[in-house]
Amino acid sequence: MLVKTEALILRTIAFRDTSKVVTAYTADHGLVSLLAKGVRGPKPRFGASLELFSHSDLVYYHRDSRELQLLGEASLLDPYLGLSGSADRYIYGVAVLEFLLKVLGGQEPPGRLYTLSQRTLEVLEDCPRRALETVFRAFELKAISFLGHRPELYACVECGTPAGETGDAGFSPMLGGIVCAACAPGETGVLPLSRSALTLFQRLLTTTLADLEQSPPGGAEVRPVGRLLEAFFQCHLERYESLRAVRMSGMFAAKGET
């Protein structure tokens, strides 16, 4: 069966002398693994359409009996070149791709996550450097919510007390949300959650990336929320480990202003 779709290129691996195995997040069929022949060498087929980050139109031959599909055509729509403009932008861009590879299971139906992923890469290209971490954490939180793992941020997960009445609330990664002051002593693994951190958590979930780009919080405010998110992912996503792009880059270090 011939399949035509647009896609984001998440990963490429060299295969033999002139080929690549490409992992693409397609708009219509979720994750797809593709064998791209003749794309390495002095005159590669398809130009830059199979480079990391690329937003491309793809045509491939699909068979249910095989996991690796054969790529027939590829044309570039957007290379997201702005992500190569600085080490910070590149790192956050890689973190988006790495996160998608961890959370997507393949054959996801079309939905908001694909559009969100595109929009996040666009914003990371041009936003102020001080907004990079905020935009990335908002992407993670929105993405995991689209996949059905939205944390409860507006009421105690145990008794249902509204967030505004929870007193000194905590966050339970295992239970999946905030825990009020009355319930927290009876639960294990509850992490501290300040009122300002909760407000920021809610803002990352509900505010558009464009608005976050225009008025980002400081890194010192975002990082505690990032640590809570990491703990939440480890409890609710199978075999989840913190992103290599995060661990290796020192992306939690203070970021300079543009």
C-alpha positions, -999 to +999 in steps of 0.1 A: +000+000+000+013+034-009+011+060+019+015+097+016+018+118+047+037+147+063+061+139+091+087+152+116+120+134+114+129+122+150+159+100+144+182+087+117+207+058+118+232+050+091+225+017+074+251+000+052+270+023+028+244+046+014+212+041+033+195+053+065+169+039+089+146+069+097+121+072+125+094+096+115+065+109+135+038+111+108+007+132+109-016+103+100+000+071+113+021+080+143+056+066+145+069+049+114+103+033+108+115+037+072+144+024+051+157+052+030+180+039+003+207+060-015+204+089+009+241+090+020+269+100-002+280+130-024+246+132-041+221+119-016+185+114-026+159+137-011+183+164+000+178+177+036+143+162+039+155+134+062+177+155+085+169+157+122+140+181+129+129+183+093+092+187+085+088+168+053+063+152+029+069+115+027+057+087+004+064+051+015+054+016+007+036+000+037+032-037+045+016-049+077+040-079+078+071-057+082+082-032+108+106-013+084+088+003+056+104+014+023+106+051+016+099+061-020+098+099-019+106+128+004+104+165+000+113+192+026+086+215+040+106+232+068+141+224+081+137+244+113+172+258+107+168+282+136+173+253+160+210+252+149+214+289+157+227+282+192+236+252+214+207+260+237+181+259+209+196+228+194+195+210+228+159+219+235+150+208+200+167+175+205+149+171+239+115+175+221+124+147+196+137+125+224+106+130+245+084+120+215+105+089+209+099+079+246+062+086+248+049+075+214+040+039+210+034+039+172+002+041+152-012+069+173-043+084+156-040+119+142-044+145+170-032+176+187+002+162+197+015+163+162+005+199+157+018+208+192+052+192+183+055+213+151+045+245+169+070+238+197+099+235+173+088+268+156+087+286+189+121+272+200+136+286+168+129+322+176+118+327+212+141+346+237+167+323+252+152+329+286+120+313+274+135+281+261+131+260+292+096+273+299+084+264+263+100+230+266+084+222+299+050+234+287+054+211+257+060+181+279+030+188+302+006+195+273+019+164+254+015+141+282-020+155+288-029+148+252-018+112+256-042+107+286-018+112+315-028+147+326-018+154+362-045+167+385-036+203+393-069+217+405-081+195+433-066+171+458-064+137+442-075+120+475-104+141+488-112+165+460-106+197+479-102+225+454-066+237+449-074+271+464-084+255+497-057+229+500-034+248+523+003+238+519-003+213+491+022+187+480+025+168+447+023+130+446+039+116+414+024+082+421-011+094+427-008+118+398-015+152+412-017+176+441-024+164+477-039+188+503-023+195+536-048+172+554-042+142+531-005+145+526+006+130+560-011+097+551+007+093+517+042+083+509+064+100+483+046+134+484+069+162+472+068+198+483+048+221+461+047+259+468+018+280+459+038+298+432+050+265+417+014+252+415+003+284+398+032+280+373+022+243+368-013+254+359-001+281+336+022+258+317-008+235+311-033+261+300-014+290+284-004+290+248+032+287+238+031+321+222+020+337+255+047+318+275+072+330+250+063+366+255+064+366+293+084+335+306+090+329+343+126+328+354+146+296+353+146+293+391+108+291+390+106+266+362+132+241+374+112+228+405+082+222+382+106+204+358+117+181+386+081+173+396+073+165+360+103+141+358+091+123+389+056+121+374+068+106+341+089+080+359+058+068+378+034+068+349+054+061+317+068+026+313+106+024+316+109+062+315+143+077+321+152+114+322+161+127+288+197+123+277+195+158+262+187+172+297+213+151+315+242+158+291+236+194+283+233+211+317+201+226+304+191+235+339+220+259+343+210+296+342+203+307+307+214+340+293+190+366+280+189+374+243 
